[in-house]
Amino acid sequence: MANTQRDSQRERHVRGVVSTGILEIVGTVIGPAALVTGLLYYFGWVRTQAIFSYFGVDNRLIEYSPSDYVLRSSTITFGAVIRVAFTALILVGFHRFIVAWIVNLSDKSRVQQRTIQLFAAAAHVIGVFLAAIVIIAVLAPDKVGRPLGLIVPLFLIMSVALLGYVTHIRSMYLSALARTHRYAPTAGITNQEAEHGEDKDTPAGSADQRYADTSAAQRRGEQLLSAFKRIYGMWSSPQVAPYSRERALILLALGLIGILWAVSLHAYQVGAETATRAAADLPNQPAIVLYSAERIAIDGPGVNVTEIAQSGSKYHYQYSGLRLLTRSASTYLLLPRYWQRGRDRVFVIRDDGSIRIDVAAL
């Protein structure tokens, strides 16, 4: 009896573990899939809105399904993902085969250590500078943001990447960087004492005499040099940027915002360029012939209307010289053959059974 109860408990435990594992797998797969699908839908919507706004058409007239928007975003999203992936591979290779290799050398020379320290400081300064440009662009969108366009979110992504990379270096290689760092504190000695340690045994009178002999300009120069050393120590010291989960989350959130921002602007630009090319290439597109039972107010450059006198015909009017902009579930959007923006109209034709559409390849 006891063995039966133990077997039953073991079986329930195994079932619970299996169920939990399945739920975790399903959540792991469905969560990112839903996120990717939502992003594809959004990017497709932005691109489609950019295309049809060029022709003066709102997306609500088109009645596209969510799958249509997802499919229309593939050319944008996949290209952006491929470029980001290759860029990430290059950066990872640079870190692994250059930066990490130099940092992990057992017999590092002073030049090698100083190179890594200067590299970290330069990356930090550049990241802050790019972040400042992004802040200015956000605060002054008309004067700075719009002229820069796609550069602003790219600067945000670069800034976040540089600041996160510097934090990673100073967290993972703290001891290696601080081993011979000029401004890193040593046992019982502060940075300021390390910089001026050689002056500890100097009599006060000699120091006063030295400062008395120097000119005011020289003293200002020394003060500026000392301030520069302190600022440089703040930027380059590994102690300044320890690992912080809050900082990592903030940088991750800003990076995601920058990616969404950049891809959205890119999608809109691609849509606008696609619409411009489509408008210029209208005369070379397949010809649309519209047959209608009733006369329709369709006219424009290149559009011809012919009355059908054939007896017994369901359709009495033929419209040629048209081009198809798009088709949704129950609507055709047609353009005159020589359509021009700001001059001609877009014809919205409902497919209610009283029309027929023929396509003729040129």
C-alpha positions, 0 to 999 in steps of 0.5 A: 500500500505504501509503495502504491502511494509513493508511486502515485506521488512520484507519478503526480510529481513527474506530471507536474514537472512535465507540465511546468516544462511544457508551459515554460517552453510554450511561454518561451516560444509564444512570447517572442513570437507575439512580440515579433508579430506585433513589431512586423505589423507595426512596421508594415502599417508604417510603410503602408501608411507612408505609401498611400499618404503620398497618394492622399489615401488613408489606410482605413479605405484599404481594409488590409488584414493584419497578415497583409501588414505583416507580409508588407513589412518583411522587406524592411524588417529582415533587411534591418535584422540582417544588418544589425546581426552582421554589425553585432558579429563584427563588434563581438569579433573586435571585442574578443580578438582585440580588446579582450586579448589585450586586457587578458595578456599576462605580460601587458606593457604600460602602453597596452594598458594605457591603450585600453584605458584610453579606449574605454575613456574615449568610448565613454566620452563619445557615448555621452556626446551622442546622448547629448545630441539626441537630447538636443534633437528631442528638445528641439525637433524642428531645428535639430530633430527633423533635419537629422532624421534617421541619424537621431535614433542611430545616435541613440543606439550608438550611445547606448551601445558604447555606454553599455560596452564601457560598463561591461569592460569596467565590470568584467575587467576591473582588476586588469584595468586597475592593476597599474591604473594611474588614478586607481587607489592603492593600499592606503593612498588616495588618488590625490596623494598618488598624484602628489606623493612625490611632494610629501617630503617637500618643505612647505617653505619651498612650495611657497617659494616655488609658487611665489616665483611662478607667474599667475599664468603658470599657476592657472595652467597648473590648475587647469592641468590638475582639473583635467587630470581629475576629470580624466580620472573620473572618465577612465577609472574603472571604479566609476562604472561598476555593474548596476542592474538599474543602469543595464535596464535603463540602457536596454530600454533606451536601446529598444526605443532607439531600434523601434524609432530607427526602424519606424523612420526607415519604414516611412522613408522606404514607403515614401520612396516606394510611392514616388517610384510607383507614381513615376512608373505608372505608364509602364504598369499593366493597364486596367480596363473597367467595365461598368453597368452605370456611368461612373465619374472617372476622368483624368489624363490618359483615361478614355470612356467608351459606351458599349452599344452591344445589345444584351450586355450587362456592362454599358461603359468601358474605361481604359487608361487606368492603373491599379494602385491596390486592391483590398477585400472589396475595393479597388483603388485606381489611378489615371495613367498619367497621374500627378500628385496634387493634380489628379484624384484616386478613384475608389471603386467598390466591387458590388457586382456592377463592375468588371476589372480586366488587366492587360499587360503592356 
